[in-house]
Amino acid sequence: NAGVTQTPKFQVLKTGQSMTLQCAQDMNHEYMSWYRQDPGMGLRLIHYSVGAGITDQGEVPNGYNVSRSTTEDFPLRLLSAAPSQTSVYFCASSYWRGGGEQFFGPGTRLTVL
Amino acid sequence: AQKITQTQPGMFVQEKEAVTLDCTYDTSDQSYGLFWYKQPSSGEMIFLIYQGSYDEQNATEGRYSLNFQKARKSANLVISASQLGDSAMYFCAMNWDKIIFGKGTRLHILP
């Protein structure tokens, strides 16, 4: 099993550009989520999904869109990048939101100039 | 609203001593779970331990134990016999309808 994979590992964008961060898992997990990590702020939840076709907002959803057309994939879209979105982004998945380990991807380091 | 609080931004501990990292939470739900993760300087998130709100015994995993005090809404992580490799960022997390994290505690183990 590959676990949770994220692409790209690094990305530099200019203000106003759009992009999609890819996340995939091969563990048949129902629950998937996106976090951003900033110094001193811990991990903040952006969006999450409890299954294919179902998504919901987390703590800091503004400026980001998600979709979940399959169990395996959960892409995060930045519609118009801003310098405030410079961060490290983690995707995670688990069997269900109610318990057990959440598996994390390696992270994507995004810089917006 | 549900909330996770880690009040210790940083800690310095002598090698081989026991360490307690604090975590308090706020929720009105009866069913929830509590996690601890370790993030070394390399950046990956490493799962350490999980405690369900209905578990009667404190969770343990090797040198890690979770001191769960439901009435006080605290879920402190205890690391016994600390090692240099324990130096890292530690995050407490909670799940009910979604999983959220505290701001973390940076632990430094001194030789």
Boltz contact constraints between the chains, C-beta under 6 A:
constraints:
  - contact:
      token1: [A, 42]
      token2: [B, 101]
      max_distance: 6.0
  - contact:
      token1: [A, 42]
      token2: [B, 102]
      max_distance: 6.0
  - contact:
      token1: [A, 42]
      token2: [B, 103]
      max_distance: 6.0
  - contact:
      token1: [A, 42]
      token2: [B, 104]
      max_distance: 6.0
  - contact:
      token1: [A, 43]
      token2: [B, 101]
      max_distance: 6.0
  - contact:
      token1: [A, 45]
      token2: [B, 100]
      max_distance: 6.0
  - contact:
      token1: [A, 48]
      token2: [B, 98]
      max_distance: 6.0
  - contact:
      token1: [A, 97]
      token2: [B, 95]
      max_distance: 6.0
  - contact:
      token1: [A, 99]
      token2: [B, 33]
      max_distance: 6.0
  - contact:
      token1: [A, 99]
      token2: [B, 52]
      max_distance: 6.0
  - contact:
      token1: [A, 101]
      token2: [B, 47]
      max_distance: 6.0
  - contact:
      token1: [A, 102]
      token2: [B, 99]
      max_distance: 6.0
  - contact:
      token1: [A, 104]
      token2: [B, 45]
      max_distance: 6.0
  - contact:
      token1: [A, 107]
      token2: [B, 43]
      max_distance: 6.0
